Amino acid sequence: MFTDVLNALNWRYATKRMNGQSIPQATIDRIVEAARLAPSSYGLQPYTLLVIEDPELRAKVQQQAAQQPQLSEGSHLLVFATWTTLDEHHVDEFIALIANEREIPVSELNDYSSAIKGTLETLGDTAAKQQWAARQAYIALGLTLTAAALEGVDATPMEGFDPKELDRLLGLPEKNLNSVVIAALGYRDETRDDTAGQAKVRRPLAQFRQLLA
Ligand SMILES: Cc1cc2nc3c(=O)[nH]c(=O)nc-3n(C[C@H](O)[C@H](O)[C@H](O)COP(=O)(O)O)c2cc1C
């Protein structure tokens, strides 16, 4: 729908009311692919993207998210969930993936593997690793919002939910996952959304950007 990224970003807003229209599968696939292509530290991608279309499940999620209407009025819900534990076997799996994709022996990646494992150790405890993983997940969230806007799809990023309850609802502990941020995807209902058409508020460039000599 948009070819210019700034036009798309000016068009998008955190939509409060959606009209229930379904997003075509091919469009969802493109948005998810943008998330998959997000860069991450070392390329490890220490999170999983859950895609929920089922209206009944989205209605249940809504109950854990302050009844925000976008969750049931949208078409899809994306849950960015970090891996609860992050240890050496995750690194080994990742190294095996690189070796396979690039058709090189694993041994060529020994230094890279050690560097990643060293970083994980430096990060410290499980909570610190989860914070680190969450930072990676938020990059994917940003690309998701941008890709959705370029596709003419509305997307509301949300932290306004109870992560523990959402995790329980989705069975995430059993999957070694925990939710960090979600995004409701759909199409705006301008007739019911009071925030539709409001001027976008961002700090002026002169305050936002500092030019260092
Ligand atoms: C991490 C994050 C969490 C957010 N959580 C919510 C939320 O729970 N509900 C909501 O309606 N908007 C939420 N927002 C939307 C912001 O309020 C919105 O992006 C901001 O006010 C700027 O407005 P705009 O995106 O419409 O331009 C969230 C945004 C981000 C980035």
The ligand as an ORCA input file, in Angstrom:
! r2SCAN-3c Opt
* xyz 0 1
  C       6.108     -1.045     24.124
  C       4.793     -0.348     23.873
  C       3.692     -0.662     24.656
  C       2.457     -0.069     24.388
  N       1.322     -0.485     25.071
  C       0.113     -0.045     24.653
  C      -1.080     -0.612     25.159
  O      -1.093     -1.508     25.996
  N      -2.274     -0.151     24.673
  C      -2.336      0.834     23.717
  O      -3.446      1.193     23.299
  N      -1.222      1.385     23.222
  C      -0.007      0.967     23.648
  N       1.144      1.492     23.098
  C       1.018      2.544     22.086
  C       1.631      3.876     22.497
  O       0.832      4.500     23.463
  C       1.790      4.712     21.227
  O       2.643      4.052     20.346
  C       2.342      6.109     21.541
  O       1.433      6.830     22.325
  C       2.629      6.892     20.268
  O       1.478      7.019     19.491
  P       1.297      6.390     18.025
  O       1.929      5.035     18.028
  O      -0.186      6.328     17.855
  O       1.958      7.301     17.038
  C       2.371      0.920     23.377
  C       3.505      1.243     22.623
  C       4.680      0.606     22.843
  C       5.863      0.908     21.944
*
